[in-house]
Amino acid sequence: MFNMNRTRWGFDWGEFILGILFIVAAAGLLRSPKIGLTGLAIIFAFMALLSGLTTIAGYKKLRDVTGIRANFAVVFGVLDILIAVVFFFDMNSAIVTLGYLFALWFIFDSIERLLVASHLRDFGGLWFWLSVVLDVISLVIGIMLFIHPVAAALSLNVLIAFFFVIFGVNAIWIAIARSRS
């Protein structure tokens, strides 16, 4: 009847702030469509770094709830940080491979969130299903970016802003859902 092993989350400020930052980054991309690739690479590096750190910071609680699947989240969090390091320290390579790296980042983060989404069922089916739908949309966008890098490059700002909004709303959604534990 009572789940005594249930982890008490509380409001997840890290996830909430990450969501706000993703939405702010999306607004910046849409407001200034002529943003340079270097600026975009720097924004991406910061967001990938924050995403990786947030994922790793939540590992213990996620492990308590999802078990061994939380290890996948750590692997993807480390991959986020490695991608950020490449972007910070090798800007020329970052610019050349921007489309593919964005696509891989979207794919990695979407898969990671899908793998651990089951813990949101504890907060209610609506929270779980909305998160899954948003993650699937993010995964599809990532795959589209990877398959059509030239088309993606022509509309990179809009596609990335769209992903940032989806990812940001999902992060805020998760933060609110976790406060209901």
N, C-alpha and C positions, 0 to 999 in steps of 0.2 A: 504494500500500500504506500508506504513512504520510502523514498529513495534516499537513504542515509549517506550514500557515496556521492551524491550530486555536488558538483563544484559550484560555489557561490561566485558568480562573476561580478555583479555590480555593473554600474555604467562603465563602459570601456572608453576612457578618455583618449587613449592612444589611437584606437580605431576611429573614433569620432573626429579627432583632429586630422588624421590621415584623409578621411573622407572630405573634410572641408578643404584641405590643401589640394586634393585632386580636382574639386569643383572650381577653386580659384585658378588653378593652372589651366583648366579648360576655358574659363572665361578669358584669360590672358591670350590664349591661342586664337580664340574666335575674334577678339577685339583687335588684334594686330596680326592679320594674316600674312603680312610680309616679314614676319619674324625670321631672322636668319637661322640657318641650319646649326650654327654654333650655339646660338641661344637655345634652340630647341634641344640640342644635345646636352647642354648644361641642365636645363629643366628636367630632362629625362633622367640624367644621372642622379640628381637630388631625389626625384620621386622614386627611382628604383632603390636607392639607398634607404630612404624612409620606409618603403614597403618591406624590404628585407629585414630591417631592424625591428619593425613592428611585428612581423611574423615570428621572428626569433624570440622577441620579448614575451609573446603570448604562448610560447611552447609548453611550459609546465601546465598551465590550465588546460590547454588543448589536449595534452597527453592524458590528463586525468579523465577527460571526457571521451576522447576518440581512440585512446590506446595507441597502438603502434603506428596508426595512420598519421599521427602527429609528426613522425619522423620525416614523412614526405614534405610536410610544411617546412621543416628546418632545411631540408635539401634545397627546396625552391627559394627559401629566404636567403640562403648562402649564394645561390645562383643570381638572385637580384643584386646582392652586394657586389659580386664579381662583375656583373654587367656595368654597374655604377662605376667601379674602379676603372674598367676599360674606357668608359666615356670620360672620366675625369683626367686620366693620364695619357690618353692617346686620342686626342680630339680629331686628328686627320682620319684615323681608322674609324672613329665613331661616325663621322660625317659620311664616309663612303658606305658604311654598312648600316646606316641609320634605319632604313626601312626594314631590313631583316632583323635587326636587334629589337626594334619596337615589336615586331611580330612575335618574336620568341618570348619577349617579356610578357606580352599579353597572354600568350598561350601558357607559359609557365604559371603565371599568377592565377589564371582561370582554372587550370587543372588543380593547382594546390587548394584553392577554395572549394572546388567541387569535391575533392577527396575528404575534406574535413567538415563539410556542410552539415553532416548528420547531427552534430551537436546542437544545431539550431532547432531541431524537432522538440527539444526540451522546453523551448520558449513558445511553441505553437506551430502548427502546420503552415500558417500564412508566412511566418518569418522564414521558415525553411524553403518553401517553394519560391518565394520572391527572390531569395538569394540565389537559388539554383538557376532560375530563369535569367537573372542578370549575369551570372557566371557563364552560362551557355552562350548568351549574346556576346559577351567579351571574348569567349573562345572562338566563335564564328568570325568575329572581326579580326582576331589575331591570325586565323588561318587564311582569311581573305588577304590580309596584308602580306603574308608570306608567299602566297601563290601568285599574286599580282603586284610585285614591288614597284613596277613603273607606274601603274594606275594609282597605287597607293601613294607614291611620291608626289603625284600631281595634286592629290587631295589630302596629304598627310596631316595638315593642321586640323582639318575638319574631322577626319577619322580619329585622330588622337584625342581631340577635345571630346568627341562623342564617347570614346572609351573612358576618358578621365571622369566624365559625368556619371557614367554607369558605375564605374568602380567606386567613385566617391559616394554616390547614393547608396550603393551596397555596403560600403564601410560604415556609413552613418546608420543604416538599417541594422547592421549587426551590432553596433554599439548600443542602440536602443533596445534591441532584442535581448542582449545580455543583461541589461539593467532590470529585466523582468524576472530574473531568476530568484 
